[in-house]
Amino acid sequence: MAGSGSAHLRGDSAVLSVEDLEVEYQTPSGPFKAVAGISFDLMKGETLGIVGESGCGKSTTGRAVLQLDPVAGGSVRFNGEHIESASAGRMKELRREIQMIFQDPVSSLNPRRPVKEVVMEGAAIDGISAKERLKQAPEILEQVGLPSERFADMLPRQLSGGQAQRVAIGRALAIRPDLLICDEPVSALDVSVQAQILNLLEDLKAEFELTIVFIAHDLGVVRSFSDNVLVMYLGKTCEFGDAVDVYANPAHPYTRGLLDSVPNPHEEDGYSGPSLQGDIPSPLRPPSGCRFRARCPFAQDICASEEPAMREIRPGQYAACHFPLDNAKIIETKAS
């Protein structure tokens, strides 16, 4: 279950449990909360897709889990251990178990080292001997679809974007983490390459029993990859639920707008609700009440005066909305 102020249903046995997480930045115009109280539990072997437009706080959430961005409030538990205030030494140890894959694969790789060394950088930091790393590198490269005899001695600048991302994935998996945080790992890649990387991650998830947080701005990218989906807007959770249910019957108007923005080759089978209109308000001065109300075609007076609580709309599906969608009625109304 997810949402500010909501109880956790599975927190005691979750690999990752985030509760009322807040991340605040100081700017010349004043402070603002990039993440303003989100919660979720992630069980072993699950994939959670965190989606939303640019600036909604999804990447900041991933970085806060690794303490790359300081946590201003709330808690982050990994395998039951509170890590939101862990020491630098303890976080160094924990990062052996929590690895992150970044959006720009080329810039995340050391340009001066050959691929066979880059892919084993984490293992080197972890204390694995040079002899053992030399032995493991070809195996890791094979696992991510880069034959060692061709790619081992290449430099990162000689790789395509997709190949570089495969190296980054291999580097993350070389130390066998429990949790993998993927921050927009395919957004910089061509559509055909995106599918290849997603298929690779799916295969590796099964092989290594990975637990994954997959961050994306496009709901279409995580359609078949995530078990659950958390939709964010201006630092808040809009909707959370089983991926199949959220895609089939979104409860929040923002989720529906995101889905409507995904091209559908079978238009007659697509959604018929309104697409997103207008620009995202400034995160420094978010709207009162519901933060999405300025762009919502269903907003009413209460949406401006009262922030909606996260509540269960359908079994296992939660939304923070005063007027959650009845999609069947909307489709029927539009068709008539």
C-alpha positions in Angstrom: 0.0 0.0 0.0 1.2 3.5 -0.6 0.4 7.1 0.2 1.1 9.7 2.8 -0.4 8.9 6.1 -1.5 5.4 5.0 -0.6 2.3 7.1 1.7 -0.2 5.7 0.3 -3.6 5.0 3.5 -5.5 4.5 6.2 -3.4 6.1 7.5 -6.0 8.6 8.6 -8.4 5.8 9.4 -5.9 3.1 12.8 -5.6 1.5 12.3 -1.9 1.2 9.8 0.1 3.3 9.5 3.8 2.7 7.2 5.7 5.0 6.2 9.4 4.8 9.4 10.2 3.0 10.3 13.9 2.6 13.2 15.4 0.7 13.7 19.2 0.9 16.0 21.4 -1.1 17.1 25.0 -0.3 17.0 27.4 -3.3 17.5 31.2 -3.7 13.7 31.5 -3.8 13.3 29.5 -0.6 12.9 25.8 0.4 10.8 23.3 -1.4 9.9 19.7 -0.9 10.8 17.6 -3.9 9.2 14.6 -2.1 6.4 15.5 0.2 5.5 12.4 2.2 5.3 9.2 0.1 5.1 5.6 1.4 5.4 2.2 -0.1 6.5 -1.3 0.7 8.4 -3.5 -1.8 8.6 -7.3 -1.2 11.4 -9.6 -2.3 11.3 -10.3 -6.0 8.8 -7.6 -6.9 9.2 -4.7 -9.3 7.7 -1.4 -8.4 7.3 1.2 -11.2 7.5 4.8 -10.0 6.1 7.0 -12.8 5.3 10.7 -13.4 6.3 13.7 -15.4 9.7 15.3 -15.1 10.1 17.1 -11.7 7.5 15.0 -9.8 10.2 13.7 -7.4 10.5 10.1 -8.6 14.3 10.2 -9.2 14.8 12.1 -5.9 12.9 9.2 -4.2 15.4 6.7 -5.6 18.4 8.8 -4.7 17.0 9.3 -1.2 16.8 5.5 -0.7 20.6 5.4 -1.3 21.1 8.5 0.8 22.5 10.3 -2.2 20.0 13.1 -1.3 19.4 13.8 2.4 16.1 12.7 3.9 14.3 15.6 5.6 11.5 13.5 7.1 10.0 10.0 7.3 11.9 6.7 7.2 13.6 4.3 4.9 14.0 0.7 6.0 16.0 -1.8 4.1 15.6 -5.4 5.2 14.2 -4.1 8.4 17.0 -1.6 9.2 16.4 2.1 9.3 18.9 3.7 7.0 17.6 7.3 6.6 20.2 8.4 9.2 22.9 5.8 8.6 26.5 6.8 8.9 28.7 7.2 5.8 30.5 4.0 6.7 27.3 2.0 7.1 25.9 3.3 3.8 29.1 2.3 2.0 28.4 -1.3 3.2 24.7 -1.1 2.3 25.5 0.0 -1.2 26.9 -3.4 -1.8 23.3 -4.6 -1.4 21.5 -1.7 -3.1 22.8 -0.7 -6.5 21.6 2.0 -8.9 21.5 2.3 -12.6 21.4 5.8 -14.0 19.7 7.5 -17.0 22.8 8.4 -18.9 24.9 5.2 -19.2 27.9 6.7 -21.0 28.5 9.5 -18.4 28.2 6.9 -15.5 31.1 4.8 -16.9 34.8 5.6 -16.4 35.9 6.7 -19.8 39.6 5.8 -19.2 39.1 2.1 -18.4 38.2 -0.8 -20.7 34.9 -2.4 -20.3 36.3 -5.5 -18.6 37.5 -3.2 -15.7 34.5 -0.9 -15.7 32.1 -3.8 -15.2 34.0 -5.0 -12.2 34.4 -1.6 -10.5 31.9 -2.4 -7.8 33.5 -5.8 -7.2 36.9 -4.1 -6.8 35.5 -1.7 -4.2 34.0 -4.7 -2.5 37.4 -6.2 -2.0 37.3 -9.0 -4.7 40.8 -9.8 -5.8 42.1 -8.8 -9.3 42.5 -12.4 -10.2 38.9 -13.2 -9.4 37.7 -10.1 -11.1 39.5 -11.0 -14.3 37.8 -14.4 -14.1 34.3 -13.0 -13.5 34.3 -10.1 -16.0 33.7 -12.3 -19.1 30.9 -14.1 -17.3 29.2 -10.8 -16.4 29.6 -9.5 -19.9 28.0 -12.6 -21.3 25.1 -12.3 -18.9 24.3 -8.8 -20.2 24.6 -9.8 -23.8 28.1 -8.4 -24.6 30.5 -11.2 -25.8 33.7 -10.8 -23.9 36.0 -11.4 -27.0 34.4 -8.4 -28.7 33.7 -5.9 -25.9 36.1 -6.6 -23.0 38.9 -4.3 -24.3 36.6 -1.5 -25.7 36.4 1.9 -24.0 33.0 3.3 -23.1 33.1 5.9 -25.8 33.2 3.1 -28.4 29.9 1.7 -27.2 26.4 2.6 -28.3 23.9 3.9 -25.7 22.3 0.4 -25.3 25.7 -1.3 -25.0 26.8 1.2 -22.4 23.6 0.6 -20.4 24.3 -3.1 -20.5 27.7 -2.5 -19.0 26.2 -0.4 -16.3 23.7 -3.2 -15.5 26.5 -5.7 -15.4 28.5 -3.5 -13.1 25.6 -3.2 -10.7 24.9 -7.0 -10.7 28.6 -8.0 -10.3 28.3 -7.7 -6.6 25.0 -9.5 -6.4 22.8 -6.8 -4.8 19.4 -7.5 -3.2 17.8 -4.3 -4.5 18.3 -2.6 -7.9 17.1 1.0 -8.4 16.8 1.8 -12.1 16.5 5.6 -12.6 15.1 6.2 -16.1 17.4 3.5 -17.5 15.9 3.4 -21.0 14.7 7.0 -21.6 17.8 8.0 -23.5 17.6 5.0 -25.8 15.8 4.3 -29.0 12.5 2.5 -28.7 13.9 -0.8 -30.1 16.8 -0.7 -27.7 14.5 0.1 -24.9 12.7 -3.2 -25.4 16.0 -5.1 -25.5 17.1 -3.5 -22.2 13.7 -4.2 -20.5 13.8 -7.8 -21.7 17.4 -8.1 -20.3 16.3 -6.7 -16.9 13.3 -9.1 -16.8 15.6 -12.1 -17.5 18.2 -10.9 -14.9 15.5 -10.3 -12.3 14.4 -13.9 -12.6 18.0 -15.3 -12.7 19.2 -13.3 -9.7 15.9 -13.0 -7.8 16.2 -9.2 -7.8 13.9 -6.7 -6.2 13.6 -3.7 -8.4 12.5 0.0 -8.2 12.0 1.1 -11.8 11.7 4.9 -12.3 10.2 6.2 -15.5 8.2 9.1 -16.9 6.3 7.0 -19.4 3.7 4.6 -18.1 4.0 2.7 -21.4 7.6 1.7 -20.7 6.7 -0.1 -17.5 3.4 -1.6 -18.7 4.5 -5.2 -18.6 7.6 -4.9 -16.4 6.2 -3.8 -13.0 4.2 -5.8 -10.5 2.9 -2.6 -8.9 2.8 1.0 -10.0 3.2 4.2 -7.9 2.2 7.4 -9.7 3.7 10.7 -8.5 2.8 14.3 -9.1 4.6 17.3 -7.5 6.2 15.2 -4.8 3.0 13.4 -3.8 1.5 9.9 -4.5 -1.5 10.1 -6.8 -2.2 6.4 -7.2 -0.8 3.0 -6.2 -1.9 -0.5 -7.2 -1.3 -3.6 -9.1 0.0 -2.7 -12.5 -2.7 -4.6 -14.4 -5.5 -2.9 -12.4 -4.0 0.6 -12.7 -3.6 0.2 -16.5 -7.0 -1.3 -17.0 -9.0 1.0 -14.7 -7.0 4.0 -13.5 -8.7 5.8 -10.5 -6.9 9.1 -10.5 -7.4 11.7 -13.4 -3.6 12.2 -13.5 -3.0 8.5 -14.1 -5.6 8.5 -16.8 -4.0 11.5 -18.5 -0.6 9.8 -18.5 -2.1 6.7 -20.0 -3.9 8.8 -22.7 -0.6 10.4 -23.7 0.8 7.0 -24.6 0.2 6.3 -28.3 -2.1 3.4 -28.9 -2.1 1.6 -32.2 -5.5 0.2 -31.4 -7.4 3.4 -30.8 -10.7 1.7 -30.3 -9.3 -0.2 -27.4 -7.7 2.8 -25.8 -8.8 5.2 -23.1 -11.3 7.8 -23.9 -10.8 10.2 -21.0 -9.3 13.7 -21.4 -5.6 14.0 -22.0 -3.3 16.2 -19.8 -3.7 19.9 -20.2 -1.6 22.8 -19.0 1.8 23.0 -17.4 3.0 21.6 -14.1 2.8 24.3 -11.4 6.0 25.5 -9.7 7.1 23.0 -7.0 8.1 26.1 -4.9 4.4 27.1 -4.8 2.3 24.0 -5.2 -1.5 24.6 -5.4 -3.5 24.3 -2.2 -5.6 21.2 -1.6 -5.0 18.7 -4.4 -1.8 19.6 -6.3 -3.3 18.3 -9.6 -6.5 20.4 -9.4 -5.2 23.2 -11.7 -5.0 20.6 -14.6 -7.9 18.3 -13.6 -11.1 18.5 -15.7 -13.1 17.1 -12.8 -11.9 19.6 -10.0 -14.4 21.1 -7.7 -14.3 23.6 -4.8 -13.3 21.0 -2.2 -10.2 20.2 -4.3 -8.8 23.7 -3.6 -9.6 23.7 0.1 -8.8 20.1 1.2 -5.9 17.8 0.3 -7.3 14.4 -0.6 -6.2 11.5 1.5 -4.9 8.3 0.0 -7.7 5.7 0.2 -8.6 2.3 -1.2 -10.8 2.8 -4.2 -10.9 -0.8 -5.3 -9.4 -3.9 -3.6 -5.6 -3.2 -3.6 -5.9 0.0 -5.6 -5.4 3.3 -3.8 -5.8 6.9 -5.0 -5.6 10.4 -3.5 -8.6 12.0 -5.1 -11.9 13.4 -3.9 -13.6 12.3 -7.1 -11.9 9.0 -8.2 -12.8 8.0 -11.8 -15.5 5.5 -12.7 -13.9 4.7 -16.0 -16.8 2.7 -17.3 -19.1 5.7 -16.9 -16.6 8.1 -18.5 -16.2 5.8 -21.5 -20.0 5.3 -21.8 -20.6 9.1 -21.6 -18.0 9.9 -24.2 -19.4 7.3 -26.6 -22.9 8.5 -26.3 
